Amino acid sequence: MGGGDVSKEMGAYRRGDHKLRKFVTARSTKFLILSCIAFALITLACRSSRPWFNTSIAVADQISRSRKGYTLLMNTWKRYDLLKKSVSHYASCSRLDSIHIVWSEPNPPSESLKEYLQKAIKKKARDGHEVELRFDINKEDSLNNRFKDIQDLKTDAVFSIDDDIIFPCHTVDFAFNVWESAPETMVGFVPRVHWPEQSNGKADYYTYSGWWSVWWSGTYSMVLSKAAFFHKKYLSLYTNDMPASIREFTTKNRNCEDIAMSFLIANATNAPPIWVKGKIYEIGSTGISSIGGHTEKRTHCVNRFVAEFGRMPLVYTSMKAVDSRSLWFW
């Protein structure tokens, strides 16, 4: 056999080997894709057909309904459309017992507003239970009003919420379950953190940091009361036992009542809050946090409160509560 014939045979072999590799690679890729699709379909079918999975959710919901509910404490100020949307939404939550609207406007709520809210609540009534609605009227316009002591609350749990924030009911119910496991602490959806500052040469000086610092460090020391559960006894402590100078400070500066409540609860428990993961739907415009100098003002509040309490009571934590029933893997 001549050299030319050998070269032709080697070329044909290489072409054939190249085609075979392309064929095998294509078949392998298709097989991998089909395997992934089949696995996803089988997992979904098994998950929907397994009686114990659906039963576990049903049992958890049944246990939830058997316990006492919570009081919704909603802060509002001349945003009636937002108030209507929020009350109409939360009235459908199965574990809600009553709604208290913190009213600090100079004029009382109109009859038309009260009538609208009552109708919305009645429409969402379930199993013969209608959520109670009350306006807590305040003579003075102060941020401290949202934590004013309420003598006749029927529930131990208070869910403090702003009128422009919406959470799905199942998310609120899960946070309530978390709170029931630790009723002395604060359980909420909006974490924040403080950091000791050494560069300015001051002893015991701290800076307030927002969400991105929490995200970057995986650490927090506060949950904001714009969306948080706490025990009703802290309303009494805030109103009657916390230093009056702190309440006067928050009224004058129209800021930081949420930080003051975090200090109060941490000081009483020596424990951190619990952050619950949940999707937040903000239906209003941007608030004071978007105003320039907001972080500096909050930093001033933190250090002012440290001086008032005589120590830094806030406790760091990296724990996050997640509802595993809504996850594929956990």
Secondary structure, 3 states (H helix, E strand, C coil): CCHHHHHHHHHHHHHHHHHHHHHHHHHHHHHHHHHHHHHHHHHHHHHHHCHHHHHHHHHHHHHHHHCCCEEEEEECCCCHHHHHHHHHHHCCCCCEEEEEEEECCCCCCCHHHHHHHHHHHHHCCECCECCEEEEEECCCCCHHHHHCCCCCCCCCEEEEEECCEECCHHHHHHHHHHHHHCCCCCEECCEEEEEECCCCCCCCCEEEECHHHHHHHCCECEECCCEEEEECHHHHHHHHHCCHHHHHHHHHHCCCHHHHHHHHHHHHHCCCCEEECCCCEECCCCCHHHCCCHHHHHHHHHHHHHHHHCCCCCCCECCEECCHHHCCCC
